[in-house]
Amino acid sequence: MEIILKYFPQLTERQKEQFAALYDLYTDWNSKINVISRKDITNLYEHHVLHSLGIAKVINFRPGTEVMDLGTGGGFPGIPLAILFPDVQFHLVDSIGKKVKVATEVAQAIGLENVTTRHCRAEEETRKFDFVVSRAVMPLADLIKIIRKNIKKEQQNALPNGLICLKGGELSHEILPVKHKSMLHELKNDFQEEYFDTKKVVYVTING
Ligand SMILES: C[S@@+](CC[C@H](N)C(=O)[O-])C[C@H]1O[C@@H](n2cnc3c(N)ncnc32)[C@H](O)[C@@H]1O
C-alpha cells in the first residue's frame, strides 16, 4: 500500500481506505476464484494496483469521462482507476462470469459508485465510451478491431478518444500498423521498481 502513496501522495482518506481494503478482498476472493496468479498476490500493490495506475501517468481523465475496461478479469486496470478517478464512470467487461463476479464484489465492498460490470464478450458490447482501457487481453490489432464501434465521436479530454492499454516487452512489431496514431509511454520513467523496466502504456487514437 505504501507504494501507492509513494507515487500518488495526494490521495484522500477515502481513497487510501479503498486502496488499503484491496489486499484482504483480493486475497480472499483469489483463494476462491483465480484472478491473480497465486504466487503474485503478495505483489498485489506493485504488480497489479500500481501497474493499473500507470494509465494515470498518460491521461488525467476529466470528470464525466466514460471508460470501458475490456477483459477486466478481477478488475484490472478498472478498479484501481475507479478509486483514483471517482468522478469518472468505468464499465468493466469480461467474458468469464466468475471473474466479473470478483470485480463486482470488490467494487461493491469498497463502495465504488462509479463502476458497472457486465459479463459478455467485448464484441457484444455496443455502448460508447471516451476511452477503452485494457491489460493483458489480446494483441493491439485485435483490440482496435473490436473497440472501434465503442468510441464516441465527441471529445472531452486533453487526449483524443481512443484505446489505452498496458503492455510489456517488445512492442515495435505490434505497434507498427498504427504507429502514426499511437504514443508509447515507458513506465520505467515514472515508477523506479524493476518490475516496470519493460512496462509500457500504449495509447492509440480511434477516429469515431
Ligand atoms: C490475462 S486476463 C487479464 C485480466 C485483467 N485485465 C488483468 O490484467 O488482471 C485476460 C482476460 O480477458 C478476457 N477476455 C479475453 N477476450 C475477451 C473478449 N473478447 N471479451 C471480453 N473479455 C475477454 C478473459 O476472459 C480474461 O479474463
The ligand as an SDF file (V2000), in Angstrom:
LIG
                    3D

 27 29  0  0  0  0  0  0  0  0999 V2000
   -4.9870  -12.4630  -18.8040 C   0  0  0  0  0  0  0  0  0  0  0  0
   -6.5620  -11.9610  -18.3150 S   0  0  0  0  0  0  0  0  0  0  0  0
   -6.2620  -10.2970  -17.7830 C   0  0  0  0  0  0  0  0  0  0  0  0
   -7.2950   -9.7960  -16.8110 C   0  0  0  0  0  0  0  0  0  0  0  0
   -7.0880   -8.3680  -16.3000 C   0  0  0  0  0  0  0  0  0  0  0  0
   -7.1610   -7.3980  -17.3840 N   0  0  0  0  0  0  0  0  0  0  0  0
   -5.7630   -8.2650  -15.5890 C   0  0  0  0  0  0  0  0  0  0  0  0
   -4.8700   -7.6060  -16.1080 O   0  0  0  0  0  0  0  0  0  0  0  0
   -5.6350   -8.8150  -14.4730 O   0  0  0  0  0  0  0  0  0  0  0  0
   -7.4370  -11.7220  -19.8520 C   0  0  0  0  0  0  0  0  0  0  0  0
   -8.9320  -11.5410  -19.6660 C   0  0  0  0  0  0  0  0  0  0  0  0
   -9.5160  -11.1100  -20.8790 O   0  0  0  0  0  0  0  0  0  0  0  0
  -10.7780  -11.7210  -21.0020 C   0  0  0  0  0  0  0  0  0  0  0  0
  -11.1470  -11.6820  -22.4320 N   0  0  0  0  0  0  0  0  0  0  0  0
  -10.4460  -12.2100  -23.4850 C   0  0  0  0  0  0  0  0  0  0  0  0
  -11.1000  -11.9800  -24.6440 N   0  0  0  0  0  0  0  0  0  0  0  0
  -12.2140  -11.2730  -24.3240 C   0  0  0  0  0  0  0  0  0  0  0  0
  -13.2980  -10.7270  -25.0860 C   0  0  0  0  0  0  0  0  0  0  0  0
  -13.3510  -10.8720  -26.4130 N   0  0  0  0  0  0  0  0  0  0  0  0
  -14.2730  -10.0590  -24.4350 N   0  0  0  0  0  0  0  0  0  0  0  0
  -14.2340   -9.9090  -23.0970 C   0  0  0  0  0  0  0  0  0  0  0  0
  -13.2470  -10.4080  -22.3200 N   0  0  0  0  0  0  0  0  0  0  0  0
  -12.2470  -11.0810  -22.9240 C   0  0  0  0  0  0  0  0  0  0  0  0
  -10.5660  -13.1110  -20.4200 C   0  0  0  0  0  0  0  0  0  0  0  0
  -11.7720  -13.6950  -20.0120 O   0  0  0  0  0  0  0  0  0  0  0  0
   -9.6280  -12.8180  -19.2530 C   0  0  0  0  0  0  0  0  0  0  0  0
  -10.3350  -12.6070  -18.0500 O   0  0  0  0  0  0  0  0  0  0  0  0
  1  2  1  0
  2  3  1  0
  2 10  1  0
  3  4  1  0
  4  5  1  0
  5  6  1  0
  5  7  1  0
  7  8  2  0
  7  9  1  0
 10 11  1  0
 11 12  1  0
 11 26  1  0
 12 13  1  0
 13 14  1  0
 13 24  1  0
 14 15  1  0
 14 23  1  0
 15 16  2  0
 16 17  1  0
 17 18  1  0
 17 23  2  0
 18 19  1  0
 18 20  2  0
 20 21  1  0
 21 22  2  0
 22 23  1  0
 24 25  1  0
 24 26  1  0
 26 27  1  0
M  CHG  2   2   1   9  -1
M  END
$$$$
